[in-house]
Amino acid sequence: MRGTCKTTRIALAAGLVLFLSHAGVAEVITVNRSALAVYAGGELNTGSGIVISGSLAAGGDIWIDNDSTISANVYGGGAVGMDQNMSVSGRIVSAGDVWINKNSTVGAIDAGGEVSFGSGVTTAGIRAVGGVTVSSSSQVNGSVQSASDVSLASKSHVYGDVIYGGKYSKNSKAVVDGQARRGGAAAPDTWTTEALATSTLGSQGAYRWYNSNSVTSLASGDYGRFDFGSGSTIYLTQAGTYNFQSLNLGGNVRIVAQADSGEIVINIQEDFCAVSGLDFSRVGSNAVTLKAGGDVEIGSNGQVAATIFNFGQTFNVGSGTVIEGSIYAAGNLWIASNVHVQASIPAEGSTHQQVPEPATLVLLAMGGVTIMLRRRQVA
């Protein structure tokens, strides 16, 4: 796990603006952040074998290691890189380059930079401002559109058209079912989501230390800096808000949130740190939310039934941990290998506002002039 727990000030995450390429019109797409399973205002890096049930987004670069599964979309404010044996059910949208190693299946790729991938990659389609390289034994089930160069390697297959603005290179063993023609890409779209809103979190108070294997019941209210030794059990006995200055947990600590009568919110002014084996369970069907103004460290092999907001600089999730909720970080987010994020979220909500491109506006203006001339001739 990267980083260590330390006190930091609350940080704001800037709204994301991502760029992709569309033909005909440019769109402004606003995605509801609450419908994302994973969000980072900074960079997002993961280990291998992660499973994300939903979409993920980051304001900076994204790197996802091999053998990982994303059940919806990937939105990157910078470059997006993926290793081998990836599965992305939705599209990949990047303000920068998109690179995929090999033997992966992804949805449509939209990039503000270049797109390139190794052998054995299947994608639904590619639209890029930069160049596109389709490697051997890879296939594009739709079209390829680039404002720059397009290169198709041996045994690659494009089932649609190839539209390029620069050079076009096609190996003799590559197959294009549609037409290859010069055309280039349209103006890029923009994609935004709301920033993490700051608020006064937690409370200040006295320091309390609980020995290992202790059992503690807490009612909703204000608390100070609490440390629990390994093997301790903490009962949050009622619905409401629990305010802490900081909360540090030893190994194999158990938290039971009694959320059967209403929602539970845990506000932590500074850091939340849990060593390996955290068992954070929920009783009842109401939501449990944890918000930390400092850094968040969740050790390996944990089970957390809560949605987590981190307003600090660093959010680390250890290997083998299962998060039964969404995770949102104002800064950088590190997800170690074999982490599962099982978010219970509504369908991804978004609004689309079409903005005519300059070329489209020229055509509309020419059409308007033609109509005016025809009216004058009739008169």
C-alpha positions in Angstrom: 0.0 0.0 0.0 1.3 3.4 -0.9 1.6 6.3 1.5 1.1 6.7 5.3 -1.6 8.3 7.3 -1.0 12.0 8.1 -3.2 15.0 8.8 -3.9 17.1 5.8 -6.3 20.0 5.0 -9.5 19.4 3.1 -8.9 19.7 -0.6 -11.3 20.5 -3.4 -11.5 18.4 -6.6 -11.9 20.5 -9.7 -14.6 19.6 -12.1 -13.5 17.3 -14.9 -13.4 18.4 -18.5 -12.7 15.5 -20.9 -12.3 15.7 -24.7 -13.4 13.2 -27.3 -14.1 13.3 -31.0 -17.5 13.2 -32.7 -18.6 13.7 -36.3 -21.1 16.4 -37.2 -21.6 18.1 -33.8 -19.7 18.6 -30.6 -21.5 17.7 -27.4 -21.2 18.8 -23.8 -21.8 15.7 -21.7 -22.5 16.1 -18.0 -22.2 12.9 -16.0 -23.8 12.6 -12.5 -20.9 11.9 -10.2 -23.2 10.0 -7.8 -23.7 7.5 -10.5 -19.9 6.7 -10.7 -18.6 3.7 -8.8 -15.1 5.2 -8.5 -14.0 8.9 -8.8 -10.6 10.6 -8.3 -10.0 14.3 -8.7 -6.3 13.5 -9.4 -4.7 10.4 -10.7 -6.1 6.9 -10.5 -3.8 3.8 -10.4 -4.8 0.2 -9.8 -3.1 -3.2 -9.4 -4.1 -6.3 -11.3 -7.3 -8.2 -11.1 -9.6 -5.4 -9.9 -13.4 -5.6 -10.5 -15.4 -2.3 -10.7 -19.2 -2.7 -10.9 -19.9 0.6 -12.6 -18.1 3.5 -14.2 -14.9 5.1 -13.0 -13.5 8.6 -13.7 -10.4 10.6 -12.9 -9.3 14.1 -13.4 -5.8 13.0 -14.1 -4.1 10.0 -15.7 -5.5 6.5 -15.3 -3.6 3.3 -15.2 -5.3 -0.1 -14.8 -3.2 -3.2 -14.4 -3.8 -6.6 -16.1 -6.7 -9.0 -15.7 -9.2 -6.3 -14.6 -12.9 -5.9 -15.3 -14.8 -2.6 -15.6 -18.6 -3.1 -16.0 -19.3 0.3 -17.5 -17.3 3.4 -18.7 -13.9 4.8 -18.1 -13.4 8.6 -18.2 -9.9 10.0 -18.0 -8.9 13.7 -17.7 -5.5 12.7 -18.9 -4.1 9.6 -20.6 -5.7 6.2 -20.1 -3.4 3.1 -20.0 -4.4 -0.5 -19.6 -2.4 -3.7 -19.4 -3.3 -7.1 -20.9 -6.4 -9.2 -20.5 -8.8 -6.3 -19.8 -12.5 -6.2 -20.1 -14.4 -2.9 -20.3 -18.1 -3.2 -21.0 -18.6 0.5 -21.7 -16.5 3.1 -23.7 -13.2 4.6 -22.9 -13.2 8.4 -23.0 -9.8 10.2 -22.6 -8.6 13.8 -22.9 -5.2 12.4 -23.8 -3.8 9.2 -25.2 -5.3 5.7 -24.9 -3.0 2.7 -24.8 -4.0 -0.9 -24.3 -1.5 -3.7 -24.1 -3.0 -6.8 -25.6 -5.7 -9.5 -25.5 -8.4 -7.2 -24.3 -12.1 -6.4 -25.1 -13.3 -2.8 -24.7 -16.2 -0.7 -25.9 -15.8 2.4 -28.2 -12.7 4.5 -27.7 -12.8 8.3 -27.8 -9.5 10.1 -27.3 -8.2 13.7 -27.4 -4.8 12.2 -28.2 -3.5 9.1 -29.9 -4.9 5.5 -29.7 -2.7 2.5 -29.8 -2.9 -1.1 -28.7 -1.1 -4.4 -29.0 -2.2 -7.7 -30.5 -5.5 -9.4 -29.9 -7.5 -6.3 -28.8 -11.2 -5.9 -29.8 -13.0 -2.5 -29.6 -16.4 -1.3 -30.8 -14.9 1.7 -32.6 -12.2 4.4 -32.5 -12.5 8.2 -32.7 -9.3 10.2 -32.0 -7.8 13.6 -32.5 -4.3 12.0 -32.7 -3.0 9.0 -34.6 -4.4 5.5 -34.5 -2.4 2.3 -34.5 -4.3 -1.0 -34.8 -1.9 -3.9 -34.1 -1.8 -7.4 -35.5 -4.8 -9.7 -34.9 -6.8 -6.9 -33.4 -10.2 -5.8 -34.6 -12.5 -2.8 -34.7 -16.1 -3.7 -34.9 -17.1 -0.3 -36.1 -15.2 2.5 -37.8 -11.8 4.2 -37.2 -11.8 8.0 -37.4 -8.6 10.1 -36.8 -7.6 13.7 -37.5 -4.1 12.3 -37.9 -2.4 9.1 -39.2 -4.0 5.6 -39.2 -1.9 2.5 -39.3 -3.3 -1.0 -39.7 -1.0 -4.0 -38.9 -1.1 -7.5 -40.3 -4.2 -9.5 -39.7 -6.0 -6.5 -38.2 -9.7 -6.1 -39.2 -11.8 -2.9 -39.4 -15.5 -3.8 -40.0 -16.4 -0.2 -40.8 -14.8 2.8 -42.5 -11.4 4.2 -42.0 -11.3 8.0 -42.0 -8.0 9.8 -41.7 -6.6 13.3 -41.7 -2.9 12.4 -42.1 -1.2 9.4 -43.6 -2.9 6.0 -44.1 -0.9 2.8 -43.9 -2.4 -0.6 -44.3 -0.6 -4.0 -44.3 -1.5 -6.3 -47.2 -3.0 -8.8 -44.7 -5.2 -6.2 -42.9 -8.9 -6.1 -43.8 -11.2 -3.1 -44.1 -14.8 -3.9 -44.9 -15.8 -0.3 -45.4 -14.2 2.6 -47.3 -10.8 4.2 -46.5 -10.9 7.9 -47.2 -9.4 11.2 -46.2 -11.7 13.2 -43.9 -10.3 13.8 -40.5 -12.1 14.2 -37.1 -14.6 16.7 -35.9 -14.2 19.1 -33.0 -13.8 17.2 -29.6 -16.7 16.9 -27.2 -16.3 17.9 -23.5 -17.3 15.8 -20.5 -17.8 17.2 -17.0 -18.9 16.1 -13.5 -19.5 18.1 -10.4 -16.6 18.6 -8.0 -16.5 17.2 -4.4 -18.1 19.9 -2.3 -16.3 20.8 0.9 -17.9 21.0 4.3 -16.9 21.1 7.9 -16.3 17.6 8.9 -16.0 15.9 12.3 -15.2 17.4 15.6 -12.3 18.0 17.9 -12.0 16.4 21.3 -9.9 14.3 23.7 -7.7 11.4 22.7 -9.0 7.9 23.5 -7.2 4.6 23.2 -9.0 1.2 23.3 -7.0 -1.9 24.0 -6.9 -4.9 21.7 -10.0 -7.0 21.6 -12.1 -4.4 23.4 -15.9 -4.1 22.7 -17.3 -0.5 22.5 -20.8 0.8 21.8 -21.1 4.4 20.5 -24.3 6.5 20.0 -24.4 9.2 17.4 -22.6 12.4 18.6 -19.3 14.2 18.8 -16.0 12.4 19.6 -12.3 13.2 19.5 -9.2 11.3 18.3 -10.0 7.6 18.7 -7.6 4.7 18.3 -8.7 1.1 18.6 -6.3 -1.9 19.1 -6.4 -5.0 16.9 -9.4 -7.3 17.2 -11.6 -4.6 18.7 -15.4 -4.5 18.0 -17.2 -1.1 17.6 -21.0 -0.9 17.6 -22.6 2.2 16.1 -25.9 1.7 17.9 -28.3 4.1 16.1 -28.9 6.1 13.0 -27.5 9.6 12.9 -24.1 11.4 12.6 -20.9 10.3 14.3 -18.2 13.0 14.4 -14.5 12.3 15.0 -11.3 14.2 14.9 -9.5 11.1 13.7 -10.1 7.4 13.6 -7.3 4.8 13.6 -8.0 1.1 13.7 -5.6 -1.8 14.3 -5.8 -5.1 12.4 -9.0 -7.2 12.2 -11.2 -4.5 13.8 -14.9 -5.0 13.4 -17.4 -2.2 12.9 -21.1 -2.9 13.1 -23.3 -0.1 11.8 -26.9 -0.4 13.0 -28.6 1.2 10.0 -31.9 -0.5 10.3 -33.7 2.6 11.5 -32.1 5.2 9.3 -28.9 6.4 7.6 -25.5 6.6 9.3 -22.9 9.2 8.5 -19.4 9.1 9.9 -17.6 12.5 9.6 -13.8 12.5 10.3 -12.0 15.8 10.4 -8.5 14.4 9.8 -7.4 10.9 8.8 -9.1 7.5 8.7 -6.7 4.6 8.9 -7.5 0.9 9.1 -4.9 -1.9 9.1 -5.6 -5.1 7.3 -8.7 -7.2 7.9 -11.2 -4.5 8.6 -14.7 -5.9 8.8 -17.1 -3.0 8.4 -20.6 -4.4 8.2 -24.1 -2.9 8.0 -27.3 -4.0 9.7 -30.4 -2.9 7.7 -30.8 -1.5 4.3 -30.2 2.2 4.9 -27.0 3.9 3.6 -23.8 4.2 5.5 -21.4 6.9 4.5 -17.9 7.7 5.7 -16.3 11.1 5.0 -12.7 12.0 5.8 -11.1 15.4 5.6 -7.6 13.9 5.7 -6.1 10.9 4.1 -7.8 7.5 3.9 -5.9 4.2 4.3 -7.8 0.9 4.1 -5.5 -2.1 4.5 -5.6 -5.5 2.7 -8.3 -8.1 2.9 -11.0 -5.8 4.3 -14.8 -5.8 3.8 -16.4 -2.4 3.9 -20.2 -1.9 3.5 -20.1 1.9 3.1 -19.6 4.7 0.5 -16.4 6.6 1.2 -15.6 10.2 0.5 -12.0 11.4 0.9 -11.2 15.1 0.8 -7.5 14.7 1.5 -4.6 14.2 -0.9 -4.4 10.4 -0.8 -6.8 7.5 -0.8 -5.3 4.0 -0.7 -7.2 0.7 -0.8 -5.3 -2.5 0.1 -5.2 -5.7 -1.9 -8.1 -8.1 -1.7 -10.5 -5.6 -0.1 -14.2 -5.5 -1.1 -16.0 -2.2 -1.0 -19.8 -2.5 -0.9 -20.4 1.1 -2.0 -18.7 3.8 -4.1 -15.4 5.5 -3.4 -14.7 9.2 -4.2 -11.4 10.9 -3.8 -10.6 14.6 -4.1 -7.0 13.8 -4.8 -5.1 10.7 -6.0 -6.5 7.2 -5.6 -4.5 4.0 -5.4 -6.4 0.7 -5.6 -4.3 -2.4 -5.1 -4.6 -5.8 -6.7 -7.8 -7.9 -6.5 -10.0 -5.2 -5.0 -13.7 -5.3 -5.8 -15.9 -2.2 -5.8 -19.5 -3.3 -5.7 -21.3 -0.1 -6.0 -25.1 0.0 -5.6 -25.8 3.0 -7.8 -28.6 4.0 -10.3 -28.0 3.9 -14.0 -25.4 6.5 -15.1 -27.2 9.7 -15.6 -26.0 12.2 -18.2 -27.2 15.1 -20.2 -26.1 16.0 -23.7 -26.0 19.5 -25.2 -25.1 19.6 -28.9 -22.9 22.5 -30.0 -22.5 22.9 -33.8 -18.9 22.8 -34.9 -17.4 25.7 -36.9 -17.7 23.8 -40.2 -21.3 23.0 -39.4 -22.0 26.7 -38.6 -20.6 27.7 -41.9 -22.9 25.2 -43.7 -25.8 26.5 -41.8 -24.9 30.1 -42.7 -24.6 29.2 -46.4 -27.9 27.5 -46.2 -29.5 30.6 -44.7 -28.0 32.8 -47.4 -29.3 30.5 -50.1 -32.8 30.6 -48.6 -32.7 34.4 -48.5 -31.6 34.7 -52.2 -34.4 32.3 -53.2 -37.0 34.4 -51.4 -35.7 37.6 -53.1 -36.0 35.9 -56.5 -39.5 34.8 -55.8 -40.4 38.3 -54.6 
